[in-house]
Amino acid sequence: MAEFMTGLKRTNYCGDLRISDVGKEVTVCGWVQRCRDLGQLIFIDLRDRTGIVQLAFNDKTDKDIFDKAFACRSEFVLAAKGMVCERSAKNMEIPTGEIEVVVTDMRVLSKAQTPPFEIVDDTNTNEELRLKYRYLDLRRRPLLDNLMMRSKIAKVARDYFYDNGFVEIETPMMIKSTPEGARDYLVPSRIHNGKFYALPQSPQIYKQLLMLSGFDRYIQLARCFRDEDLRADRQPEFTQIDMELSFVDVDEILEINEGFFKKLFKEILGIDLVTPFERMTYKDAMENYGSDKPDIRFDMKIQDISDLVKNCGFGVFTGAIENGGSVRAIVAKNAASVYTRKEIDKLTEYVKGIGAKGLAYVRWVDEPNASFKKFMTDDELASIYDRLGAEKGDMILIVADKNSTVLSTLGALRLMVAKRLEIIPDEYKFLWIVDFPFFEYDEESGEWIAMHHPFTMPKEECLQYLDNDPSKVIAKAYDLTLNGVELSSGSMRITDYELQQKMFKALKLTDEEIEAKFGFLVEAYKYGAPPHGGMGIGLDRVTMLMCKADSLRDVTAFPKVQNASELMSACPAEVDKESLDVLGIQLKPVSE
């Protein structure tokens, strides 16, 4: 314990004291949550990271100590010594509510100005102000508990993987810039003028090299950096529980990770997860849920009705099908009484904002009221209701467009409507997404591009299609999702030198680009590479879900906001010209 200049040595944390400690002399330290002056009695709630304990002061016991207590205000830092006593008026809503510390000695270690907002659990203070004074915001119990949870998760991860034969190895933070999907954060070199390091988007290449070095099980709580647009579940810098394993197949990697989550949820939340987790192909996930990270806690699957409407009189439907698209729907059970026509109009505006041309619907109150009713016969309408299993009280939402637009739009609507109807169970549903396509078609460039990093292994039976039909190539890749959030992504890696060269060529990389970006890794493959694969689990996202937080900002000590700035320290910031000159950097306006 820390020895203070006051001569008071902390013996206990505030939140740890219980009725069993009555009669014990203790010294506690912390911040003043609130003061209550009852005339001859003063009570102070003292707070540290473990909780709150009540300090009691009596002016008849020690006038000097009583006067010190009278002068205390919120957020003063105190060290208080006294006897643990049973409270006459108990507060059973807090763990320490049966006792109080009758103070016999106290020091004011630091005074505090009135903070810009009240330090309380439930605050109405806007987030921007709280982020500006983040060190104060972190004193609030919800955020403090979240970060404590994050620390526990990290410990369980280290313990579990250590017990399963993994070696923790740190990889460099300043590396060579290589393409991994997002922009790199670049670090200019003073010594090598005109050259740059990159901050790692992941330790991908290094952990593969560790497999080639003979470390058959690697683990690291790795910091990763990606220069991309932010959202609630994304930060420019984040931590992943990064791993790589040699001499394994996909099933073994999935099994070791299921074991980790089973241990994690049992130790921290007391929840017994059922393993193995459900697996779903990428194709089924997209077809049924419109997402490669579907929330499977509720049903409301996407259904294809293209065959029922391909010859109907509604041009929106038939036109989409004729152009190679489809017509699909979701049924929201018992939603007709919740969604008014005005609210459905808002859904229509929403889908237009995310790329769809419009939204057809059926609102079935007393009888089905279809927005496209005049274009179809009663038999055609009845066949749609029968196919979809719709009945009185339900609402049907239909989108007609190219398949990618239809699926993504209905996938988004499915989540929005489920939240509005409050039908999503409060539970944890893990799901493996497997059999990802190796390539995806980029309509703008007219090229097939990799969905994953260029070291991902294709399935052996698909190698024959590499040159003539990229759409049929399936990757040995897998994602783990939880409640509609992607937690991790991984794959088996290519270890055959010739196959790796072939994959580079399929990705339209020239020999010069291959050598410049990956030459050292390609060279390493020539010296005996074991079969290996791995994945990275988003520590921040796991914490967010286990804490039931709304945003990654709630589980990150000092987060960035949407424009990638950090409000407390006001970064990024300008640097002086001398610093730029040393690096050989001259600033100029960025062209639009």
QUIMODA-V329810 format. One record per residue. N is the residue number from 0. D_CENTER is the distance of its C-alpha to the mean C-alpha in Angstrom with 1 decimal. Layout:
N | D_CENTER
N | D_CENTER
This chain:
0 | 35.6
1 | 36.0
2 | 39.6
3 | 40.0
4 | 43.0
5 | 43.7
6 | 44.9
7 | 42.4
8 | 40.2
9 | 37.1
10 | 37.7
11 | 34.9
12 | 31.6
13 | 31.9
14 | 29.7
15 | 31.3
16 | 34.8
17 | 36.2
18 | 39.6
19 | 40.5
20 | 40.6
21 | 43.4
22 | 46.3
23 | 44.2
24 | 44.3
25 | 40.9
26 | 39.5
27 | 36.2
28 | 34.4
29 | 31.9
30 | 31.5
31 | 33.6
32 | 31.6
33 | 34.7
34 | 38.5
35 | 41.0
36 | 44.7
37 | 47.1
38 | 50.2
39 | 51.4
40 | 47.9
41 | 44.6
42 | 41.2
43 | 38.2
44 | 34.7
45 | 33.4
46 | 29.6
47 | 27.8
48 | 24.4
49 | 25.7
50 | 27.1
51 | 30.3
52 | 33.9
53 | 37.0
54 | 39.7
55 | 43.2
56 | 46.0
57 | 49.7
58 | 52.1
59 | 55.0
60 | 53.3
61 | 52.6
62 | 53.2
63 | 51.6
64 | 48.3
65 | 48.5
66 | 49.0
67 | 46.0
68 | 43.9
69 | 45.4
70 | 44.3
71 | 40.6
72 | 38.0
73 | 34.3
74 | 32.2
75 | 35.3
76 | 34.6
77 | 37.0
78 | 38.4
79 | 40.4
80 | 42.7
81 | 44.2
82 | 44.9
83 | 42.5
84 | 44.3
85 | 43.7
86 | 43.0
87 | 45.5
88 | 43.0
89 | 40.0
90 | 36.4
91 | 34.8
92 | 31.5
93 | 30.5
94 | 30.9
95 | 33.6
96 | 35.4
97 | 38.5
98 | 39.5
99 | 40.0
100 | 41.1
101 | 44.6
102 | 44.6
103 | 47.5
104 | 46.2
105 | 43.5
106 | 42.5
107 | 40.6
108 | 38.6
109 | 37.2
110 | 37.8
111 | 35.2
112 | 35.6
113 | 34.4
114 | 30.7
115 | 29.6
116 | 27.8
117 | 28.4
118 | 26.2
119 | 25.5
120 | 22.7
121 | 22.9
122 | 23.3
123 | 24.1
124 | 23.9
125 | 22.0
126 | 18.8
127 | 20.5
128 | 23.2
129 | 20.9
130 | 19.0
131 | 22.5
132 | 23.4
133 | 20.2
134 | 22.3
135 | 23.8
136 | 20.7
137 | 19.4
138 | 22.6
139 | 21.4
140 | 20.8
141 | 17.4
142 | 15.8
143 | 18.0
144 | 17.1
145 | 13.3
146 | 14.2
147 | 16.7
148 | 14.4
149 | 12.2
150 | 15.7
151 | 16.7
152 | 13.9
153 | 14.9
154 | 18.5
155 | 18.2
156 | 16.7
157 | 19.5
158 | 22.1
159 | 21.2
160 | 21.2
161 | 24.3
162 | 26.0
163 | 25.4
164 | 27.1
165 | 24.4
166 | 25.3
167 | 23.0
168 | 23.9
169 | 22.7
170 | 22.8
171 | 23.8
172 | 21.8
173 | 24.4
174 | 24.9
175 | 26.6
176 | 24.9
177 | 24.2
178 | 22.6
179 | 19.1
180 | 18.0
181 | 17.1
182 | 19.5
183 | 20.1
184 | 20.5
185 | 24.2
186 | 26.2
187 | 29.9
188 | 32.4
189 | 35.4
190 | 37.3
191 | 36.7
192 | 37.3
193 | 35.8
194 | 33.3
195 | 29.6
196 | 26.9
197 | 23.3
198 | 20.2
199 | 18.5
200 | 15.8
201 | 15.7
202 | 18.7
203 | 19.7
204 | 23.4
205 | 24.0
206 | 22.6
207 | 24.8
208 | 27.7
209 | 27.2
210 | 27.8
211 | 30.9
212 | 31.9
213 | 32.1
214 | 29.0
215 | 28.2
216 | 25.1
217 | 22.8
218 | 19.7
219 | 18.1
220 | 15.2
221 | 15.1
222 | 14.2
223 | 13.5
224 | 14.4
225 | 14.3
226 | 16.4
227 | 14.9
228 | 14.5
229 | 11.6
230 | 9.9
231 | 7.9
232 | 4.4
233 | 6.4
234 | 8.8
235 | 12.1
236 | 11.9
237 | 9.3
238 | 10.2
239 | 10.3
240 | 12.7
241 | 15.0
242 | 18.0
243 | 21.1
244 | 24.0
245 | 27.5
246 | 30.0
247 | 27.5
248 | 26.7
249 | 23.6
250 | 24.5
251 | 24.6
252 | 21.2
253 | 19.6
254 | 21.8
255 | 21.0
256 | 17.3
257 | 18.1
258 | 20.3
259 | 17.6
260 | 15.4
261 | 18.8
262 | 19.7
263 | 16.5
264 | 16.5
265 | 20.3
266 | 20.5
267 | 18.0
268 | 18.0
269 | 21.3
270 | 20.1
271 | 21.9
272 | 19.8
273 | 22.1
274 | 22.1
275 | 22.4
276 | 19.4
277 | 20.4
278 | 20.6
279 | 20.9
280 | 22.0
281 | 20.4
282 | 23.5
283 | 23.5
284 | 19.9
285 | 20.8
286 | 24.2
287 | 23.3
288 | 19.9
289 | 19.7
290 | 16.3
291 | 15.3
292 | 12.3
293 | 14.5
294 | 14.2
295 | 17.4
296 | 17.8
297 | 20.5
298 | 23.0
299 | 24.1
300 | 24.2
301 | 25.4
302 | 29.1
303 | 31.3
304 | 34.6
305 | 35.8
306 | 38.9
307 | 39.9
308 | 40.0
309 | 41.0
310 | 44.5
311 | 44.1
312 | 45.3
313 | 42.0
314 | 41.6
315 | 37.9
316 | 37.3
317 | 40.0
318 | 39.2
319 | 35.6
320 | 36.9
321 | 39.8
322 | 37.4
323 | 35.5
324 | 32.7
325 | 32.4
326 | 32.4
327 | 29.8
328 | 29.0
329 | 27.0
330 | 28.8
331 | 27.5
332 | 29.7
333 | 31.5
334 | 29.9
335 | 33.2
336 | 34.0
337 | 30.6
338 | 30.4
339 | 33.4
340 | 34.7
341 | 33.4
342 | 29.8
343 | 30.2
344 | 31.4
345 | 28.2
346 | 26.2
347 | 28.6
348 | 27.9
349 | 24.2
350 | 24.6
351 | 27.0
352 | 24.4
353 | 22.1
354 | 25.0
355 | 27.1
356 | 30.7
357 | 30.9
358 | 30.4
359 | 33.2
360 | 33.2
361 | 35.2
362 | 35.4
363 | 37.5
364 | 38.9
365 | 42.6
366 | 42.8
367 | 40.3
368 | 40.1
369 | 38.9
370 | 38.3
371 | 40.0
372 | 42.7
373 | 45.7
374 | 44.8
375 | 44.8
376 | 47.3
377 | 47.0
378 | 46.8
379 | 44.0
380 | 42.0
381 | 42.8
382 | 41.7
383 | 38.2
384 | 37.9
385 | 39.2
386 | 36.8
387 | 33.7
388 | 35.0
389 | 35.1
390 | 37.3
391 | 38.4
392 | 35.7
393 | 33.1
394 | 31.6
395 | 31.2
396 | 29.2
397 | 30.3
398 | 29.3
399 | 31.7
400 | 30.8
401 | 29.9
402 | 27.8
403 | 24.6
404 | 24.8
405 | 25.9
406 | 23.0
407 | 20.2
408 | 22.0
409 | 22.6
410 | 19.1
411 | 17.9
412 | 20.9
413 | 20.3
414 | 17.1
415 | 18.8
416 | 21.9
417 | 20.4
418 | 18.8
419 | 22.1
420 | 24.0
421 | 21.9
422 | 22.2
423 | 18.7
424 | 19.4
425 | 17.6
426 | 16.8
427 | 14.5
428 | 15.2
429 | 14.2
430 | 15.4
431 | 16.4
432 | 17.0
433 | 20.0
434 | 22.8
435 | 21.1
436 | 23.7
437 | 24.5
438 | 25.4
439 | 24.6
440 | 27.3
441 | 26.9
442 | 29.3
443 | 29.8
444 | 31.0
445 | 32.4
446 | 31.0
447 | 28.9
448 | 26.0
449 | 23.7
450 | 20.4
451 | 19.5
452 | 20.7
453 | 24.6
454 | 24.8
455 | 23.4
456 | 26.2
457 | 27.6
458 | 29.1
459 | 32.8
460 | 34.2
461 | 32.6
462 | 34.1
463 | 37.2
464 | 35.3
465 | 33.9
466 | 36.9
467 | 37.9
468 | 35.0
469 | 31.5
470 | 30.2
471 | 31.1
472 | 29.3
473 | 26.5
474 | 24.2
475 | 23.6
476 | 19.9
477 | 17.3
478 | 13.6
479 | 12.2
480 | 10.4
481 | 10.0
482 | 11.1
483 | 10.5
484 | 6.9
485 | 7.4
486 | 6.8
487 | 9.7
488 | 12.6
489 | 16.1
490 | 19.8
491 | 23.3
492 | 24.9
493 | 28.2
494 | 30.8
495 | 34.0
496 | 35.3
497 | 37.0
498 | 34.2
499 | 31.8
500 | 34.5
501 | 34.7
502 | 31.0
503 | 31.2
504 | 34.1
505 | 32.4
506 | 29.7
507 | 32.7
508 | 32.4
509 | 35.8
510 | 37.3
511 | 37.0
512 | 33.3
513 | 32.7
514 | 34.7
515 | 33.2
516 | 29.6
517 | 29.7
518 | 33.3
519 | 32.7
520 | 30.4
521 | 32.9
522 | 35.6
523 | 34.0
524 | 33.9
525 | 37.7
526 | 38.0
527 | 36.7
528 | 33.1
529 | 31.9
530 | 29.9
531 | 26.2
532 | 22.6
533 | 19.2
534 | 15.5
535 | 12.5
536 | 9.8
537 | 6.5
538 | 7.6
539 | 5.3
540 | 2.6
541 | 6.2
542 | 7.6
543 | 6.0
544 | 7.3
545 | 10.3
546 | 11.2
547 | 10.9
548 | 9.7
549 | 9.7
550 | 7.6
551 | 5.9
552 | 9.7
553 | 10.6
554 | 9.4
555 | 10.6
556 | 14.4
557 | 15.4
558 | 12.9
559 | 14.0
560 | 14.7
561 | 14.8
562 | 17.8
563 | 16.2
564 | 18.7
565 | 18.5
566 | 20.8
567 | 22.2
568 | 23.7
569 | 24.1
570 | 22.7
571 | 23.2
572 | 26.9
573 | 30.2
574 | 32.1
575 | 35.8
576 | 38.0
577 | 39.3
578 | 35.8
579 | 35.5
580 | 39.0
581 | 38.5
582 | 35.7
583 | 37.9
584 | 35.5
585 | 36.9
586 | 34.8
587 | 35.5
588 | 34.1
589 | 31.5
590 | 33.1
591 | 31.6
